[in-house]
Amino acid sequence: MRNVLMTAILTGALSGPALAQTNIETLARTCNGCHGLGGVSVGSSMPSIGGLPRAYLARVMKEWKYGQRAAVTMNRIVRGFSDDEIDALATWFAAQPWTPVPQQAPAELLALGKRAVWTTCTDCHGMTGGDPDRDAPPLDGQWSKYMELELEKYRSPDLAMPHRQMGKAVDEVKPEDASAAVHWFGAQKR
Amino acid sequence: MAIARSVVVGLLLAVLSLPFAATAMAENQAAVDVEQPPPLDNARCLRCHADHDEKFVVRPDGSRHEIFIDKTVIERSVHAKVSCVGCHSDIAKLPHDKPLSMSIGCVSCHATEWEKLKGTPDAGRSRLAKVAEQSDLYLHSVHAKPAATNQSRVAAACHDCHEGHNVGAPDAAQRAEHRLKNPEVCGTCHEKQKRDYLASVHGKAITEKKDAKSAVCSDCHTPHDIGQPKSDPAKLRLAENCGSCHKDAQRTYLGTYHGQVTRLGYTNAAKCFDCHGGHGIAKDDDPTSKVHADNRLKTCNSCHEDAGVGFASFLAHGDPDDFAKYPVLYLAKLFMQVLVIGVMALFWGHVLLWLYRELMDRRQGIGHFENLDQPETVYVRRFDATWRWIHMLFAISTMVLALTGTSLLFAHTDWAKAVVDFIGGPRVEAIIHRVAAVTWISIFFFHLWVAGANIWRNRASFKWFGSRSLLPNWKDLRDVIGMFRWFFGLSPRPEFDRWTYWQKFDYWAPFWGAMIIGVSGLIMFFPNFTSHLVPGWVFNVATLVHAEEALLATVFLNTVHFFNVHFRPSRFPMSTTIFTGAIPLDEYKHDHRIEYERMVASGELDKHLVKRISRRVDMLSSFVATVLIVSGLTLLTLVLVGRATMH
């Protein structure tokens, strides 16, 4: 984590005209530590980001940068990037293929999760999470642990999570159903 | 200890509740089939679209769009029971495409629903018939054509004008609200027209006085049957629609030449907006109004380039039934109506009594009968060629005048429209009417000249009240009394000289007609010229008396004159004397016995006797008489239909 922070701080310090020519691939490489090569995460609490929609990525990073979205780490990291660099990173990661990492879960949990998705999540993310709305992320094969952590943030009244529709959906659904839903999504492959 | 007891109780409860929980879960799961996509019900749509705190979305191009739908509005609308995807039928799943295509098939859906309902007992109560009719009008309107700026879409689709989620039932509050928004809705595209409208008397009544009855766009232009503004159907519809509110103005307008031409379906003459203005219409006392006293002549000049000041005082909405406002028109109409009713009552009474008496006499063998065993071979020359041609041209030109004139007067009838269409429209009609008028007047003056020359030539021996004179004399008065006595069986039928009193009436009537119809006709013949000489109300009076007198002449000639000459039993079905010039001697003796006896006594008769007319001439004259009589009766029928249906 320290390395990541250092990289981010160094990158931020070097931002400006000198960085205008910075190879975006080099910059994206700085994210590999947490988000994996090509944005395919190997840590269950870190999301895969390769292949997420460009608009989603850019919006979320800017929300962190300007303090509109709660985060522990990412808000500090992205503050080191200019908006142009954020856009460039979003473009780069959006261009990567979405690579689901299907995770195993008990059949009962998956059945419960499917039901919850059917009633609550599918309108924006699709039944498998692989057919999302234009500004929603795909969730098929996303890390379920990461998704649970995100749901926690939505449930916490002290944390700013600006997506109202997602907030409403989380309010509507029981926590155990939501938890089952993320396991359903996490188990999907494309 | 307490904790341990709680755990035990909890476990017991959990174990006991397991079967119930499993059952509940099974029931819950059975309620939905998660293998199928969730149904596209409205609640799912409204989760995003009914969010009061997030009414707008920003699209990737940075544009901001309202996605908010007020649930209560939909619930109050006529489509409350229609699902969102019932109209947004291209949404097959959620999440849906963004932006959503606007391929909403209002027309096809309504048509399909109407097809299903047609012929069922509920069809009569359904609004769908009206919707289908309006849809059809829309499909033929200019709004359903490709937009000028973007050929891939129509100029205006249903949802461009109707608030898709807020369509109210008739008399519902939404309707009233939507009506007041009408100028704004149309003004989205028609910006200049909206600006002009909002500054007009109609627009101000809506915006300043909140008068919901004031005209909005769709009142004049219709909601769906929108045509190209320069097209004739659109212009005519506009003129017609003004009358929806301004009933009196329309009624009086339709009584004028302008209104008659418009009613016939032609746009040659001024329509409401030509004089009053369109979108920017102002009250006539407003100095900006096109019909304000200071601007009126200029407005007239836009069509009548050389019009004189008389045009400005023309009573474009003069009402002969309104004595308080238009006393001269009222009195003129009253005079003409008394004249028409008086003359017709007198002569129709004369006709009926004559018919009755002659039928009664003939049953007893009294009167003139054709001897079939010995057909008449001797005829008396009664009219020379000049008078026969004069009568023929007079008859034809009078009928042409009556037909072309009454097809304007009765512009509301289908026959008038058919006649005017057939002859090529009001311009051609005006030319034909004028040619016939010139012919008629020329004959009239030619006759005066010939008669005057004859009198002058025979001035030494001419007796003004002699036996051959057409001037009324005391014997005519005695004959009138004598005829009425005969009608009532009090004395035998009087005997007549060369001219009977009804023939003299027929002769002198055109003098009166020439004065009334001729003078009024001349005023209207050259309106630009006469408007420099006479005030505008003279045109109103001229139009009124011209029409009434023409009606009198048409009805008189085709009923009373036809009876006196052709249809009375001793002459039925026709007399051809005016076409051949010759009258059978027997008939001559019966109808003009005094002249006959005088000529026999003086030995003059032989000079006037002619041989029986040839069969060919007889047939030809019968044919001509038949054509004229049938034409006259047809004209009479048309005029009576027109008069009876006039309103």
Interface residues (C-beta under 8 A of the other chain):
Chain A: A55 A111 K114 R115 W118 T119 T122 D123 C124 H125 G126 M127 D131 P132 D133 R134 A136 R164 Q165 K168 A169
Chain B: Q29 V32 V34 P37 P38 R44 R47 C48 D51 D53 E54 P60 K93 L94 P95 K98
